[in-house]
């Protein structure tokens, strides 16, 4: 099972994600944070969004909202955005 090993805020709602298979990709969460619901509402504040961390291999925010790492991996892969850096 692929998990997130490292996460980095880039700008706005974009994150750079490193997975446990040493692939890296960027993902824009703008669509997700603009959905309805009490769990995503705090993420609309970019300062809050930047507080993302990895917990149990998943991107997670302080309010407990998290994203399934296998879903995130597929989304980035399907967009052609996964790479394996030479320095991995």
URRA-V971961 format. One line per field, one symbol per residue. psi: psi as a letter, one per 20 degrees, with the letter a starting at -180 (. if undefined). A space follows every 50 residues. Layout:
psi: ???
This chain:
psi: pprphqqppfqckpqppprijjqqqqpojgggijrqqhhighihohhghi jqrppkjqpqrhjiprpphhggggggghjkjprnqhj.
